[in-house]
Amino acid sequence: MKRWCAARGVARGALMTLDQAWDLSRKWYGNRLAADFRRPTRDEALAIFASVGLTGEFWRL
Amino acid sequence: MSSFHDTVREAIYSTIVSTGAAPSAADVAGLHGADIRDVEAAFRALADGHVIVLHPATHDIAWAPPFSAVPTRYRVRIAGTTWHAPCAWDAFGIPAALHADAVVEATCAWSDEALDCGVVNGRASGHGVIHLLVPAAHFWDDIFFT
């Protein structure tokens, strides 16, 4: 990861496991095709992030 | 969002789910007997609301997350149909949106090795981690980079 970031001149971001990606996706996209879909509010988004263990400065909105 | 915007959103997603391609504003206008300028305005409103992503300075849809209308390095296969996803997170978003198991065909950003992952029996499968470069508060500053 360090070498990948160094090669591209970018700072390391955040890591997400595949389990987290799936849990996050179910909560974020599970109703995307529903007629009554609406994007999560800021507070709802933060709650979704936190519910799958995505917390800290990187995940602040 | 107005009910017309909802109608347009549903038309976009219905098309990209069934064909893998995004409809044009003219397609949606023709489908619903609407004025193309109203559909273009709805596309713009949906983009401003971070529901879809347009190609810069156009009304052409690049992404209707978690689906991409343009080829990417993240392909998602469900029951014989393949879609592209804008990013690794969205590759899991497609089976989430469709409530289905999936095979994700992607490559490692470092080694270009094929990654074997997906959703099996309703659970994530495979190995690897997803590296996000841009903090959440800045996801939409330059969504194509994010």
Backbone of each chain as ProteinMPNN parsed JSONL, in Angstrom:
{"seq_chain_A": "MKRWCAARGVARGALMTLDQAWDLSRKWYGNRLAADFRRPTRDEALAIFASVGLTGEFWRL", "coords_chain_A": {"N_chain_A": [[0.827, -1.207, 0.0], [1.905, 1.243, 0.859], [3.914, 1.517, -1.087], [2.387, 1.647, -3.394], [0.958, 4.041, -3.003], [3.104, 5.811, -2.819], [4.194, 5.563, -5.364], [2.328, 6.859, -6.862], [2.189, 9.302, -5.781], [0.316, 9.974, -3.845], [-1.541, 10.399, -0.801], [-2.07, 7.935, 1.732], [-5.324, 6.599, 2.013], [-8.333, 5.425, 3.245], [-9.018, 2.111, 4.38], [-11.195, -0.521, 3.419], [-12.832, -3.446, 4.257], [-13.964, -6.343, 2.373], [-16.268, -7.39, 3.479], [-17.194, -5.133, 4.862], [-17.639, -3.459, 2.663], [-19.734, -4.763, 1.407], [-21.725, -4.76, 3.416], [-22.021, -2.001, 3.712], [-22.86, -1.363, 1.13], [-25.338, -2.678, 0.96], [-26.83, -1.159, 2.721], [-26.583, 1.355, 1.623], [-27.273, 1.182, -1.069], [-29.413, -0.541, -1.213], [-32.068, 0.261, -1.527], [-32.042, 1.626, -3.873], [-33.329, 1.238, -6.31], [-35.929, 1.531, -5.719], [-39.242, 2.938, -5.859], [-39.675, 4.961, -4.045], [-37.192, 5.912, -3.427], [-34.709, 7.904, -1.828], [-31.839, 9.941, -1.394], [-29.633, 9.334, 1.357], [-29.744, 11.499, 4.221], [-27.265, 13.801, 5.575], [-26.83, 13.107, 8.289], [-27.985, 10.575, 8.323], [-26.296, 9.278, 6.534], [-23.865, 9.37, 7.931], [-24.586, 7.755, 10.066], [-24.971, 5.336, 8.764], [-22.368, 4.825, 7.805], [-21.047, 4.559, 10.299], [-22.365, 2.336, 11.302], [-21.282, 0.227, 9.96], [-18.774, 0.21, 10.792], [-17.18, 2.238, 9.815], [-15.558, 4.801, 10.723], [-14.145, 7.809, 12.15], [-11.841, 10.428, 11.121], [-11.677, 10.323, 8.299], [-14.199, 9.562, 7.485], [-15.938, 11.565, 8.126], [-18.496, 13.995, 7.501]], "CA_chain_A": [[0.0, 0.0, 0.0], [2.805, 2.397, 0.912], [4.594, 1.642, -2.38], [1.37, 2.067, -4.368], [0.705, 5.468, -2.777], [4.321, 6.565, -3.144], [4.368, 5.556, -6.817], [1.359, 7.791, -7.465], [2.276, 10.593, -5.111], [-0.921, 10.256, -3.111], [-1.54, 9.979, 0.601], [-2.91, 6.77, 2.016], [-6.676, 6.955, 2.428], [-8.927, 4.499, 4.215], [-9.221, 0.746, 3.888], [-12.499, -1.118, 3.69], [-12.84, -4.872, 3.937], [-15.063, -6.714, 1.47], [-17.478, -7.495, 4.318], [-17.687, -3.766, 5.074], [-18.155, -2.943, 1.389], [-21.036, -5.394, 1.166], [-22.677, -4.224, 4.395], [-22.267, -0.604, 3.349], [-23.63, -1.34, -0.12], [-26.732, -3.061, 1.223], [-27.513, -0.04, 3.382], [-26.525, 2.547, 0.769], [-27.878, 0.954, -2.389], [-30.482, -1.542, -1.157], [-33.361, 0.809, -1.992], [-31.758, 2.552, -4.976], [-34.261, 1.036, -7.425], [-37.3, 1.66, -5.223], [-39.949, 4.145, -6.318], [-39.593, 6.02, -3.025], [-35.787, 6.147, -3.068], [-34.117, 9.23, -1.666], [-30.491, 9.836, -0.849], [-29.568, 9.537, 2.81], [-29.297, 12.804, 4.697], [-25.906, 13.758, 6.14], [-26.829, 12.332, 9.537], [-28.244, 9.171, 7.968], [-25.076, 8.748, 5.926], [-22.894, 9.132, 9.011], [-25.051, 6.593, 10.838], [-24.698, 4.142, 7.948], [-20.922, 4.584, 7.876], [-20.687, 4.076, 11.636], [-22.95, 1.01, 11.54], [-20.432, -0.81, 9.357], [-17.435, 0.376, 11.344], [-16.407, 3.262, 9.106], [-15.575, 5.966, 11.584], [-12.891, 8.56, 12.148], [-11.774, 11.662, 10.337], [-11.898, 10.066, 6.873], [-15.612, 9.332, 7.203], [-16.749, 12.712, 8.531], [-19.15, 14.722, 6.4]], "C_chain_A": [[0.866, 1.263, 0.0], [3.462, 2.618, -0.449], [3.623, 2.145, -3.436], [1.115, 3.565, -4.234], [1.919, 6.305, -3.188], [4.499, 6.665, -4.652], [3.45, 6.569, -7.491], [1.362, 9.161, -6.794], [1.004, 10.973, -4.382], [-0.788, 9.763, -1.679], [-2.432, 8.763, 0.776], [-4.274, 7.243, 2.516], [-7.182, 6.024, 3.503], [-9.101, 3.137, 3.568], [-10.598, 0.246, 4.308], [-12.413, -2.602, 3.348], [-14.003, -5.165, 2.986], [-16.366, -6.881, 2.25], [-18.065, -6.104, 4.573], [-18.288, -3.197, 3.797], [-19.548, -3.494, 1.111], [-22.089, -4.855, 2.136], [-23.039, -2.774, 4.059], [-23.151, -0.525, 2.103], [-25.086, -1.68, 0.112], [-27.495, -1.893, 1.834], [-27.583, 1.188, 2.478], [-27.34, 2.367, -0.511], [-29.084, 0.008, -2.378], [-31.821, -1.038, -1.655], [-33.199, 1.717, -3.201], [-32.772, 2.416, -6.109], [-35.72, 1.193, -6.988], [-37.923, 2.97, -5.69], [-39.777, 5.29, -5.323], [-38.155, 6.284, -2.58], [-35.519, 7.627, -2.826], [-32.735, 9.038, -1.068], [-30.515, 10.035, 0.655], [-29.18, 10.982, 3.129], [-27.876, 12.657, 5.247], [-25.876, 12.887, 7.392], [-27.092, 10.854, 9.27], [-26.999, 8.533, 7.366], [-24.026, 8.444, 6.991], [-23.29, 7.905, 9.829], [-24.786, 5.298, 10.076], [-23.213, 3.82, 8.0], [-20.567, 3.941, 9.215], [-21.19, 2.652, 11.86], [-22.128, -0.109, 10.928], [-18.969, -0.607, 9.767], [-16.564, 1.382, 10.627], [-16.525, 4.565, 9.88], [-14.226, 6.682, 11.49], [-12.938, 9.71, 11.169], [-12.127, 11.439, 8.874], [-13.386, 10.032, 6.534], [-16.511, 10.459, 7.692], [-17.325, 13.407, 7.303], [-19.399, 16.17, 6.799]], "O_chain_A": [[0.611, 2.214, -0.739], [3.563, 3.751, -0.919], [3.984, 2.97, -4.276], [1.061, 4.279, -5.235], [1.786, 7.356, -3.815], [4.901, 7.708, -5.17], [3.763, 7.077, -8.568], [0.627, 10.064, -7.195], [0.65, 12.149, -4.306], [-0.029, 8.839, -1.386], [-3.419, 8.586, 0.062], [-4.369, 8.16, 3.331], [-6.547, 5.851, 4.543], [-9.306, 3.03, 2.358], [-11.091, 0.547, 5.395], [-11.967, -2.964, 2.26], [-14.906, -4.346, 2.817], [-17.441, -6.553, 1.748], [-19.28, -5.916, 4.509], [-19.322, -2.531, 3.836], [-20.429, -2.776, 0.638], [-23.206, -4.532, 1.732], [-24.203, -2.378, 4.116], [-24.076, 0.285, 2.038], [-25.975, -1.052, -0.464], [-28.659, -1.663, 1.509], [-28.531, 1.969, 2.559], [-28.009, 3.293, -0.971], [-29.704, -0.217, -3.417], [-32.63, -1.82, -2.155], [-34.101, 2.489, -3.527], [-33.047, 3.395, -6.802], [-36.636, 1.01, -7.791], [-37.235, 3.971, -5.89], [-39.738, 6.456, -5.715], [-37.922, 6.813, -1.494], [-36.04, 8.49, -3.534], [-32.495, 8.086, -0.325], [-31.319, 10.81, 1.172], [-28.399, 11.605, 2.411], [-27.353, 11.549, 5.371], [-25.003, 12.032, 7.54], [-26.499, 9.984, 9.909], [-26.686, 7.379, 7.658], [-23.38, 7.396, 6.959], [-22.437, 7.116, 10.234], [-24.421, 4.285, 10.671], [-22.836, 2.668, 8.216], [-19.881, 2.92, 9.267], [-20.53, 1.854, 12.524], [-22.258, -1.266, 11.327], [-18.055, -1.177, 9.17], [-15.346, 1.389, 10.802], [-17.477, 5.327, 9.707], [-13.298, 6.211, 10.833], [-13.936, 9.934, 10.485], [-12.803, 12.27, 8.267], [-13.79, 10.421, 5.439], [-17.734, 10.319, 7.672], [-16.731, 13.408, 6.225], [-19.939, 16.944, 6.009]]}, "seq_chain_B": "MSSFHDTVREAIYSTIVSTGAAPSAADVAGLHGADIRDVEAAFRALADGHVIVLHPATHDIAWAPPFSAVPTRYRVRIAGTTWHAPCAWDAFGIPAALHADAVVEATCAWSDEALDCGVVNGRASGHGVIHLLVPAAHFWDDIFFT", "coords_chain_B": {"N_chain_B": [[-37.004, 16.313, -4.552], [-39.017, 16.385, -7.471], [-42.072, 14.745, -8.572], [-41.817, 14.296, -11.258], [-39.069, 14.238, -11.572], [-38.588, 11.909, -10.157], [-39.835, 10.096, -11.845], [-38.18, 10.297, -14.074], [-35.777, 9.45, -12.943], [-36.435, 6.784, -12.335], [-36.809, 5.828, -14.915], [-34.24, 6.034, -15.942], [-32.805, 4.217, -14.317], [-34.229, 1.88, -14.783], [-33.645, 1.416, -17.463], [-30.827, 1.157, -17.468], [-30.468, -1.028, -15.843], [-31.734, -3.009, -17.317], [-30.43, -2.983, -19.773], [-27.777, -2.256, -19.491], [-26.858, 0.042, -20.505], [-27.06, 3.62, -20.416], [-29.973, 5.651, -20.752], [-30.542, 8.261, -23.192], [-31.389, 11.776, -22.852], [-33.232, 12.293, -24.815], [-34.226, 9.742, -25.296], [-35.617, 9.236, -22.892], [-37.426, 11.326, -22.921], [-38.92, 10.655, -25.177], [-40.001, 8.263, -24.337], [-41.741, 9.013, -22.327], [-43.286, 10.953, -23.386], [-42.45, 13.544, -22.98], [-41.1, 16.907, -22.839], [-37.922, 17.39, -24.17], [-36.268, 19.285, -23.035], [-37.225, 19.517, -20.462], [-36.597, 17.011, -19.503], [-33.83, 17.065, -19.685], [-33.361, 19.034, -17.785], [-34.2, 17.668, -15.552], [-32.305, 15.599, -15.506], [-30.091, 17.182, -14.91], [-30.813, 18.149, -12.383], [-30.911, 15.753, -10.949], [-28.246, 15.066, -11.097], [-27.099, 17.232, -9.751], [-28.116, 16.637, -7.279], [-26.593, 14.513, -6.619], [-27.372, 11.985, -7.428], [-27.14, 10.849, -9.953], [-24.417, 10.808, -12.369], [-23.181, 13.006, -14.708], [-21.526, 13.17, -17.905], [-18.967, 15.594, -18.187], [-20.156, 18.882, -18.815], [-22.292, 18.091, -20.379], [-25.477, 16.465, -21.102], [-25.314, 13.797, -20.911], [-25.389, 10.621, -19.489], [-23.0, 9.333, -17.335], [-22.694, 7.732, -15.089], [-25.065, 5.945, -13.169], [-25.077, 5.519, -10.232], [-25.193, 2.454, -8.396], [-24.319, 1.735, -10.937], [-22.408, 1.853, -13.951], [-22.421, 3.521, -17.022], [-20.442, 3.455, -18.767], [-17.552, 1.551, -19.788], [-15.598, 0.052, -17.198], [-12.978, -0.891, -14.85], [-14.238, -2.573, -13.172], [-16.284, -5.156, -13.198], [-19.472, -6.648, -12.973], [-21.159, -9.602, -12.56], [-24.255, -11.101, -12.803], [-26.289, -13.781, -12.817], [-25.741, -14.295, -15.558], [-25.856, -11.818, -16.751], [-24.005, -8.848, -17.304], [-22.752, -5.958, -15.724], [-21.109, -2.763, -15.522], [-19.307, -1.182, -12.894], [-18.76, 1.955, -11.227], [-16.721, 2.01, -9.287], [-14.83, 0.142, -6.799], [-16.298, -0.132, -4.409], [-18.894, 0.336, -5.423], [-19.095, -1.885, -7.014], [-19.941, -3.816, -5.295], [-22.26, -2.614, -4.727], [-24.001, -3.046, -6.837], [-24.987, -5.815, -6.728], [-26.226, -5.361, -4.283], [-28.21, -3.47, -4.886], [-29.717, -4.955, -6.635], [-30.42, -7.066, -5.148], [-29.178, -9.627, -5.111], [-26.958, -12.455, -5.536], [-23.553, -12.255, -6.715], [-20.857, -12.202, -9.106], [-17.859, -10.559, -8.937], [-15.755, -9.093, -11.168], [-12.668, -7.945, -11.188], [-9.574, -6.103, -11.106], [-6.469, -6.039, -9.352], [-5.275, -2.943, -8.234], [-2.605, -2.53, -7.881], [-1.086, -4.792, -8.751], [-2.358, -5.674, -11.003], [-3.435, -8.159, -11.048], [-6.079, -10.536, -11.393], [-8.945, -10.259, -9.369], [-10.675, -12.319, -7.215], [-13.751, -12.172, -6.227], [-16.933, -11.375, -4.683], [-20.45, -11.849, -4.152], [-21.861, -14.329, -2.328], [-24.433, -16.482, -1.546], [-25.666, -14.401, -0.186], [-23.62, -13.205, 1.22], [-20.492, -11.458, 1.502], [-17.779, -12.517, -0.485], [-14.449, -13.751, -1.029], [-11.118, -12.291, -1.255], [-9.133, -9.494, -0.187], [-8.821, -5.903, 0.014], [-10.447, -2.729, -0.045], [-9.24, 0.303, -1.109], [-9.747, 3.544, -0.346], [-9.184, 6.714, -1.562], [-10.04, 9.365, -1.283], [-11.347, 11.454, 1.187], [-14.588, 11.124, 2.776], [-16.07, 13.495, 2.956], [-15.294, 14.809, 0.753], [-15.946, 13.336, -1.449], [-17.54, 14.093, -3.652], [-16.273, 16.219, -4.779], [-14.613, 15.856, -6.97], [-15.835, 13.624, -8.615], [-15.138, 11.762, -10.542], [-12.484, 11.266, -10.06], [-12.587, 10.359, -7.434]], "CA_chain_B": [[-37.181, 15.965, -5.957], [-40.42, 16.349, -7.879], [-42.49, 13.44, -9.071], [-41.255, 14.124, -12.603], [-37.683, 13.797, -11.387], [-38.65, 10.493, -9.774], [-40.153, 9.352, -13.066], [-36.964, 10.27, -14.891], [-34.811, 8.576, -12.253], [-36.845, 5.391, -12.531], [-36.566, 5.484, -16.321], [-32.789, 5.853, -16.087], [-32.373, 2.97, -13.683], [-34.855, 0.756, -15.474], [-32.904, 1.165, -18.697], [-29.457, 0.687, -17.241], [-30.551, -2.386, -15.292], [-32.145, -3.978, -18.334], [-29.568, -2.991, -20.964], [-26.388, -1.914, -19.181], [-26.57, 1.358, -21.087], [-27.923, 4.69, -19.899], [-30.766, 6.304, -21.799], [-30.309, 9.686, -23.43], [-32.545, 12.597, -22.502], [-34.226, 12.104, -25.893], [-34.873, 8.449, -25.049], [-36.58, 9.361, -21.78], [-38.493, 12.222, -23.382], [-39.772, 9.89, -26.082], [-40.684, 7.222, -23.555], [-42.772, 9.582, -21.456], [-43.983, 12.032, -24.067], [-42.072, 14.786, -22.297], [-40.215, 17.832, -23.557], [-36.531, 17.016, -23.889], [-35.652, 20.284, -22.139], [-37.626, 19.178, -19.091], [-35.831, 15.819, -19.119], [-32.457, 17.521, -19.443], [-33.359, 19.732, -16.489], [-34.284, 16.622, -14.523], [-30.968, 14.985, -15.46], [-29.192, 18.111, -14.208], [-31.212, 18.167, -10.969], [-30.47, 14.48, -10.357], [-26.788, 15.151, -10.96], [-26.828, 18.169, -8.658], [-28.471, 15.935, -6.05], [-25.652, 13.393, -6.458], [-28.041, 10.711, -7.7], [-26.469, 10.363, -11.152], [-23.237, 11.586, -12.756], [-23.174, 13.297, -16.148], [-20.249, 13.549, -18.503], [-18.824, 17.042, -18.014], [-20.719, 19.845, -19.775], [-23.273, 17.431, -21.248], [-26.575, 15.796, -20.413], [-25.101, 12.366, -21.124], [-25.159, 9.963, -18.203], [-21.828, 8.463, -17.197], [-22.99, 6.76, -14.034], [-26.233, 5.979, -12.304], [-24.505, 4.627, -9.215], [-23.863, 1.849, -8.533], [-24.077, 1.281, -12.307], [-21.7, 2.743, -14.865], [-22.821, 3.367, -18.424], [-19.196, 3.342, -19.547], [-16.742, 0.437, -19.276], [-14.654, 0.324, -16.109], [-12.232, -2.09, -14.479], [-15.056, -3.335, -12.217], [-17.43, -5.77, -13.88], [-20.293, -7.411, -12.038], [-21.968, -10.572, -13.303], [-25.36, -11.689, -12.054], [-27.156, -14.646, -13.628], [-25.469, -14.196, -16.99], [-25.839, -10.422, -17.213], [-22.849, -8.121, -16.765], [-22.772, -4.494, -15.663], [-19.889, -2.132, -15.02], [-19.489, -0.328, -11.711], [-17.778, 3.045, -11.237], [-15.611, 1.816, -8.345], [-14.877, -1.146, -6.105], [-17.461, -0.12, -3.51], [-20.111, 0.186, -6.217], [-19.169, -3.254, -7.534], [-20.804, -4.512, -4.335], [-23.537, -1.92, -4.74], [-24.909, -3.614, -7.846], [-25.775, -6.907, -6.126], [-27.07, -4.822, -3.21], [-29.377, -2.837, -5.507], [-30.531, -5.98, -7.309], [-30.728, -8.088, -4.135], [-28.779, -10.89, -5.734], [-25.551, -12.829, -5.475], [-22.851, -11.742, -7.894], [-19.417, -12.378, -9.284], [-17.203, -9.293, -9.264], [-14.521, -9.283, -11.936], [-11.885, -6.712, -11.06], [-8.137, -6.363, -11.033], [-5.747, -5.333, -8.308], [-4.724, -1.681, -8.741], [-1.148, -2.562, -7.78], [-0.45, -5.865, -9.515], [-3.208, -6.007, -12.154], [-3.938, -9.532, -10.933], [-7.527, -10.651, -11.278], [-9.422, -10.461, -8.007], [-11.799, -13.24, -7.165], [-14.606, -11.792, -5.101], [-18.328, -11.217, -5.053], [-21.438, -12.099, -3.106], [-22.32, -15.72, -2.407], [-25.422, -16.775, -0.504], [-25.959, -13.194, 0.571], [-22.472, -12.746, 2.007], [-19.311, -11.12, 0.71], [-16.803, -13.601, -0.61], [-13.195, -13.363, -1.656], [-10.08, -11.674, -0.435], [-8.696, -8.179, -0.643], [-9.362, -4.728, 0.689], [-10.709, -1.593, -0.918], [-8.526, 1.496, -0.647], [-10.373, 4.795, -0.78], [-8.203, 7.795, -1.458], [-10.63, 10.683, -1.011], [-12.233, 11.448, 2.357], [-16.018, 11.134, 2.452], [-16.583, 14.865, 2.793], [-14.853, 15.339, -0.555], [-16.258, 12.367, -2.512], [-18.177, 14.684, -4.841], [-15.505, 17.359, -5.301], [-14.234, 15.402, -8.316], [-16.325, 12.247, -8.459], [-14.451, 10.844, -11.456], [-11.245, 10.881, -9.387], [-12.95, 9.565, -6.256]], "C_chain_B": [[-38.677, 15.904, -6.296], [-40.782, 14.966, -8.383], [-41.961, 13.21, -10.486], [-39.797, 13.672, -12.508], [-37.64, 12.325, -10.991], [-38.937, 9.625, -10.995], [-38.917, 9.208, -13.947], [-35.925, 9.345, -14.256], [-35.165, 7.103, -12.483], [-36.604, 4.943, -13.963], [-35.08, 5.22, -16.549], [-32.381, 4.499, -15.534], [-32.984, 1.745, -14.361], [-34.073, 0.392, -16.727], [-31.523, 0.587, -18.422], [-29.458, -0.704, -16.618], [-30.841, -3.387, -16.407], [-31.179, -4.059, -19.507], [-28.092, -2.769, -20.661], [-25.984, -0.555, -19.721], [-27.525, 2.389, -20.494], [-28.75, 5.269, -21.041], [-30.308, 7.741, -21.995], [-31.537, 10.45, -22.958], [-33.64, 12.437, -23.563], [-34.963, 10.783, -25.72], [-35.972, 8.588, -24.0], [-37.738, 10.261, -22.187], [-39.469, 11.468, -24.287], [-40.614, 8.865, -25.34], [-41.885, 7.78, -22.801], [-43.535, 10.726, -22.116], [-43.685, 13.389, -23.449], [-41.206, 15.653, -23.207], [-38.778, 17.505, -23.188], [-35.856, 18.026, -22.956], [-36.019, 20.019, -20.688], [-36.827, 17.962, -18.595], [-34.382, 16.205, -18.847], [-32.347, 18.251, -18.097], [-33.434, 18.725, -15.347], [-32.952, 15.897, -14.39], [-30.03, 15.872, -14.638], [-29.523, 18.139, -12.714], [-30.767, 16.879, -10.271], [-28.959, 14.467, -10.172], [-26.419, 16.091, -9.818], [-27.145, 17.538, -7.305], [-27.628, 14.711, -5.784], [-26.342, 12.033, -6.577], [-27.43, 10.061, -8.935], [-25.252, 11.242, -11.433], [-23.263, 11.761, -14.273], [-21.744, 13.483, -16.637], [-20.157, 15.081, -18.447], [-19.417, 17.833, -19.177], [-21.669, 19.201, -20.776], [-24.484, 17.006, -20.413], [-26.488, 14.288, -20.635], [-24.704, 11.701, -19.808], [-23.907, 9.092, -18.273], [-22.127, 7.345, -16.209], [-24.38, 7.007, -13.477], [-25.861, 5.018, -11.18], [-25.547, 3.697, -8.591], [-23.528, 1.372, -9.948], [-23.277, 2.334, -13.081], [-22.17, 2.466, -16.284], [-21.61, 3.266, -19.336], [-18.35, 2.223, -18.946], [-15.768, 0.891, -18.191], [-13.886, -0.96, -15.807], [-13.004, -2.965, -13.499], [-16.294, -3.862, -12.936], [-18.157, -6.668, -12.892], [-21.219, -8.307, -12.841], [-23.004, -11.19, -12.38], [-26.214, -12.475, -13.03], [-26.984, -14.393, -15.128], [-25.483, -12.791, -17.56], [-24.685, -9.685, -16.54], [-23.086, -6.614, -16.828], [-21.38, -4.019, -15.259], [-20.244, -1.256, -13.825], [-18.428, 0.772, -11.743], [-16.561, 2.774, -10.368], [-15.807, 0.481, -7.629], [-16.059, -1.216, -5.148], [-18.729, -0.375, -4.323], [-20.219, -1.195, -6.865], [-19.991, -4.127, -6.581], [-22.182, -3.851, -4.272], [-24.518, -2.511, -5.741], [-25.663, -4.828, -7.302], [-26.651, -6.416, -4.98], [-28.345, -4.22, -3.799], [-30.316, -3.875, -6.107], [-30.899, -7.13, -6.376], [-30.42, -9.479, -4.673], [-27.321, -11.191, -5.408], [-24.87, -12.371, -6.766], [-21.4, -12.189, -7.914], [-18.854, -11.021, -9.685], [-15.894, -9.623, -9.972], [-13.773, -7.961, -11.918], [-10.415, -7.101, -11.041], [-7.517, -5.512, -9.943], [-5.106, -4.079, -8.901], [-3.206, -1.682, -8.725], [-0.56, -3.569, -8.759], [-1.168, -6.182, -10.816], [-3.671, -7.455, -12.138], [-5.457, -9.505, -10.827], [-7.901, -10.926, -9.827], [-10.674, -11.316, -8.051], [-12.656, -12.866, -5.964], [-16.04, -11.63, -5.594], [-19.238, -11.408, -3.864], [-21.992, -13.494, -3.334], [-23.243, -15.996, -1.23], [-25.647, -15.579, 0.422], [-24.829, -12.668, 1.419], [-21.311, -12.401, 1.075], [-18.378, -12.305, 0.668], [-15.542, -13.05, -1.256], [-12.262, -12.68, -0.689], [-9.712, -10.319, -1.022], [-9.303, -7.089, 0.212], [-9.564, -3.641, -0.353], [-10.045, -0.367, -0.305], [-9.205, 2.724, -1.218], [-9.406, 5.934, -0.537], [-8.797, 9.096, -0.915], [-11.561, 10.605, 0.199], [-13.691, 11.685, 1.977], [-16.551, 12.54, 2.193], [-16.247, 15.449, 1.426], [-15.142, 14.366, -1.708], [-16.702, 13.052, -3.797], [-17.429, 15.903, -5.37], [-15.077, 17.074, -6.738], [-14.559, 13.908, -8.358], [-15.617, 11.281, -9.399], [-13.114, 10.404, -10.864], [-11.546, 10.0, -8.198], [-13.142, 8.111, -6.651]], "O_chain_B": [[-39.488, 15.43, -5.5], [-39.913, 14.12, -8.596], [-41.687, 12.074, -10.874], [-39.353, 12.822, -13.28], [-36.764, 11.582, -11.434], [-38.353, 8.553, -11.157], [-38.645, 8.138, -14.491], [-35.277, 8.557, -14.945], [-34.297, 6.286, -12.788], [-36.232, 3.793, -14.197], [-34.711, 4.29, -17.266], [-31.694, 3.727, -16.202], [-32.336, 0.707, -14.495], [-33.861, -0.784, -17.02], [-31.103, -0.368, -19.076], [-28.53, -1.481, -16.848], [-30.269, -4.476, -16.44], [-31.107, -5.092, -20.174], [-27.242, -3.067, -21.5], [-24.895, -0.06, -19.429], [-28.652, 2.068, -20.12], [-28.271, 5.365, -22.171], [-29.758, 8.361, -21.085], [-32.587, 9.863, -22.695], [-34.828, 12.445, -23.242], [-36.167, 10.699, -25.962], [-37.098, 8.127, -24.187], [-38.89, 9.997, -21.843], [-40.684, 11.624, -24.176], [-41.777, 8.631, -25.669], [-42.909, 7.114, -22.654], [-44.343, 11.39, -21.467], [-44.546, 14.268, -23.398], [-40.659, 15.187, -24.206], [-38.459, 17.358, -22.008], [-34.975, 17.662, -22.177], [-35.219, 20.265, -19.786], [-36.436, 17.892, -17.43], [-33.777, 15.725, -17.888], [-31.364, 18.098, -17.372], [-32.807, 18.909, -14.303], [-32.515, 15.611, -13.276], [-29.28, 15.391, -13.789], [-28.62, 18.151, -11.877], [-30.302, 16.916, -9.131], [-28.454, 13.914, -9.194], [-25.537, 15.788, -9.015], [-26.514, 17.867, -6.3], [-27.892, 13.955, -4.849], [-25.956, 11.064, -5.922], [-27.224, 8.847, -8.957], [-25.078, 12.29, -10.813], [-23.355, 10.788, -15.022], [-20.865, 13.9, -15.882], [-21.156, 15.774, -18.638], [-19.215, 17.508, -20.347], [-21.837, 19.699, -21.889], [-24.509, 17.165, -19.193], [-27.498, 13.588, -20.55], [-23.8, 12.161, -19.11], [-23.772, 8.235, -19.146], [-21.849, 6.173, -16.463], [-24.81, 8.152, -13.336], [-26.272, 3.858, -11.175], [-26.662, 4.125, -8.296], [-22.537, 0.666, -10.131], [-23.451, 3.537, -12.889], [-22.299, 1.312, -16.692], [-21.742, 3.019, -20.535], [-18.415, 1.969, -17.743], [-15.193, 1.977, -18.266], [-14.12, -1.992, -16.435], [-12.489, -3.985, -13.043], [-17.223, -3.114, -13.24], [-17.537, -7.357, -12.081], [-21.97, -7.837, -13.695], [-22.678, -11.729, -11.322], [-26.794, -11.91, -13.957], [-27.962, -14.291, -15.868], [-25.156, -12.593, -18.73], [-24.423, -9.876, -15.353], [-23.55, -6.076, -17.833], [-20.581, -4.785, -14.721], [-21.326, -0.674, -13.754], [-17.319, 0.55, -12.23], [-15.471, 3.258, -10.674], [-16.805, -0.212, -7.826], [-16.746, -2.235, -5.077], [-19.548, -1.214, -3.947], [-21.314, -1.626, -7.226], [-20.656, -5.067, -7.015], [-23.15, -4.46, -3.817], [-25.728, -2.48, -5.52], [-26.889, -4.865, -7.408], [-27.71, -6.989, -4.727], [-29.436, -4.436, -3.271], [-31.536, -3.713, -6.097], [-31.607, -8.056, -6.772], [-31.267, -10.372, -4.688], [-26.552, -10.298, -5.051], [-25.529, -12.131, -7.778], [-20.805, -12.507, -6.884], [-19.311, -10.409, -10.649], [-15.043, -10.336, -9.44], [-14.186, -6.987, -12.546], [-10.068, -8.279, -10.97], [-7.98, -4.409, -9.651], [-4.467, -4.145, -9.951], [-2.578, -0.925, -9.465], [0.358, -3.243, -9.512], [-0.623, -6.9, -11.655], [-4.244, -7.929, -13.12], [-6.042, -8.586, -10.255], [-7.256, -11.723, -9.147], [-11.601, -11.064, -8.821], [-12.328, -13.201, -4.825], [-16.312, -11.739, -6.79], [-18.855, -11.164, -2.72], [-22.525, -13.798, -4.401], [-22.885, -15.774, -0.073], [-25.797, -15.724, 1.635], [-25.036, -11.784, 2.251], [-21.171, -12.981, -0.001], [-18.205, -13.013, 1.66], [-15.565, -12.024, -1.936], [-12.549, -12.511, 0.496], [-9.951, -10.043, -2.197], [-10.19, -7.336, 1.03], [-8.928, -3.642, -1.407], [-10.26, -0.044, 0.863], [-9.234, 2.92, -2.433], [-8.877, 6.094, 0.563], [-8.138, 9.832, -0.181], [-12.469, 9.774, 0.227], [-13.99, 12.356, 0.989], [-17.386, 12.743, 1.311], [-16.83, 16.444, 0.996], [-14.639, 14.552, -2.816], [-16.304, 12.657, -4.893], [-17.893, 16.553, -6.306], [-15.167, 17.939, -7.609], [-13.693, 13.055, -8.166], [-15.504, 10.096, -9.088], [-12.656, 9.294, -11.131], [-10.855, 9.008, -7.964], [-13.451, 7.276, -5.8]]}, "name": "protein", "num_of_chains": 2, "seq": "MKRWCAARGVARGALMTLDQAWDLSRKWYGNRLAADFRRPTRDEALAIFASVGLTGEFWRLMSSFHDTVREAIYSTIVSTGAAPSAADVAGLHGADIRDVEAAFRALADGHVIVLHPATHDIAWAPPFSAVPTRYRVRIAGTTWHAPCAWDAFGIPAALHADAVVEATCAWSDEALDCGVVNGRASGHGVIHLLVPAAHFWDDIFFT"}
